[in-house]
Amino acid sequence: MKKYTIQNNPFIVPTTDGKIIKEHFGKATDGDSKISIAHMKAPAGWSEPFQTPEFDEYTFIINGKKQFIIEDEIVILEAGQSIKIEKNTRVQYSNPFTVVCEYIAICMPAFSIDLVNREE
């Protein structure tokens, strides 16, 4: 039995906001609820509602910039920077800039729409 898994066919999460989400490991891809790893591309002008996730989320920026509103603080990350946002923290993710933001997101436990607690 192999002690590794190569992911050549990530799950492409359906979206309606132009964001590309390719989950390489996680609940949708391999059923693992402990961790999810996704490759994301957020288009210029993209944003999503505030949320208070029940998971820690790590983000590593590959290209472009991404804005985070964490509680009441605005944080902007650029390529090569990373951040950990602890679970049960109110946050909003956006790309108010003029270029696509490409990044890796890691959630522990795995991302689940049931755990994200998005505001309407």
N, C-alpha and C positions, 0 to 999 in steps of 0.2 A: 504494500500500500504506500502511495506517495505521501510524503510529509509536506507537500506544498501544493498550491493551487495557482495557476496562471489564469487571469481573467482576460479573455479576448472578446467577450460579448457582454459588456455591461448593460444593465437595464436602463433604458432611456425613459425617464419619467415624463409623462405627458404634462405640458404646461400650456397656458394661454397668454403668457406675458412676454414671450420671446426668449425667455431664459432656457438655456440648454443644460440639462442635468443628466449625467451619466453615472449611475451608481455602480461602482465596481464590486463592492462588497457591502452586504447589509440585508435587511429584511426582504426587500423586493428582489434581490439578486440570488442570494443563497440561503435565506431564511435566518441568518444570524441576527439575533436581537441584542448582542453585546456591543457591536460596533458597526458603523457604516462609514464608507469612504466613497466620496463622489467627486467627479471632475465637473466643474461648473463654468458656464460662460454667461455672464449677465450683460445684456445689451446696454448701450448708453441710454440714460433716462429711466432705467428700470428701478422699481422699488416694490417692496411688499409691506403689508401691515405690521404694526408692532406685534410682538409675540413674547411669551414667557415660557420657553421650552423646559421640559423636564429631563434634559440631557445636557452634558457639557459639549460645547461645540468649538472645535479648533479650525481655524481658517489660515491657509497659506496662499498668498497672492503670487501668481505666476506672471501675469501681465496686467497693466492698467492700474486702476485705483478702485477701492470700495469704501463706502461710507457706512459707519456703524453709529447708531444712536443708542448708547448703553445707559439705561436709566435716563439721566438728563444730560449726559456728556456726549459730544460729537467726537468720534475718532475716525481718522482717515488713514488707511493703509495703502502702501504702494508695493510694487513688485519686489519680492525678496523679503517682505515682512510677514509676520504671522501673529495670531492672537488666540488666546483661549478665553471663551466666555463661559462662566460657570452656570450650571443649571439653575432654574428659577430666577434668572435675571431678565428683566424686561429689556428687549432689544428690537431695533428696526434695522434691516439691511437694505442698502440702496446703492445704485451707481448713478449719481447725478452728473457724471462727467461725460466727456464727448467720445470716449473710446470704450470698446468692450473690456470688461474685467474678467480675466480668466483666473480661476482659483481652485484649490482643493479644499473640501470640507470634510471633516472627520467628526462624527457624533458618537458619544458614549453615554448611555446605551444608544443603540442604533436609532437613526431618524425614524420617526413614525408620525404621520399626520395626527394621530391620537395624542401624541405627547408634545406637540408644538405650541398649542394654545394660542392660535392667532386671534387677534382682535378684529372685530368687524368694522 
